[in-house]
Amino acid sequence: MTEPSLTLLGRKTGLPASPDAAVLETVPNPHPGSLYLVRFTAPEFTSLCPITGQPDFAHLVIDYVPDRSLVESKSLKLYLGSYRNHGAFHEDCTLAIAKRLVDALEPQWLRIGGYWYPRGGMPIDVFYQTDAPPTGLWLPDQGVPSYRGRG
């Protein structure tokens, strides 16, 4: 297994100016051929409404089954943070993140749950997965309850 060429880990690194400018780095999967799930949870994800410029907030849950590569977590944090000043609708943010991860990782399987907090009094949840989960995969619930407001 060759050592990855990581440019972000172990260095002081600012947020990328945009999602397009962000670098997603990968490392070799130390257990190729094993069926297991990797979960990243970003409960404080932020982006901007592309029309009003007001902040939008979401709780993201990203699950994937690795093939040859794992995403390096610092690069993922910086990539997600790059949306802080990026204007896009909830659906666009959620699917763009999923597709960028699929392109970088070529996982066996990936799903994302974007649990967006209310805008205009209505929460919007966005879900995407690449295919049916692999047979035999232990797939826990994403653990984010439906939005119920204060009641």
Sequence and secondary structure as in RCSB ss.txt:
>XXXX:A:sequence
MTEPSLTLLGRKTGLPASPDAAVLETVPNPHPGSLYLVRFTAPEFTSLCPITGQPDFAHLVIDYVPDRSLVESKS
LKLYLGSYRNHGAFHEDCTLAIAKRLVDALEPQWLRIGGYWYPRGGMPIDVFYQTDAPPTGLWLPDQGVPSYRGR
G
>XXXX:A:secstr
      SSTTS     SSTTT    EEE SSTT    EEEEEEEEEEE TTT  EEEEEEEEEEE SSEEE HHH
HHHHHHGGGG B  HHHHHHHHHHHHHHHH  SEEEEEEEEEEETTEEEEEEEESSS  TT            TT
 
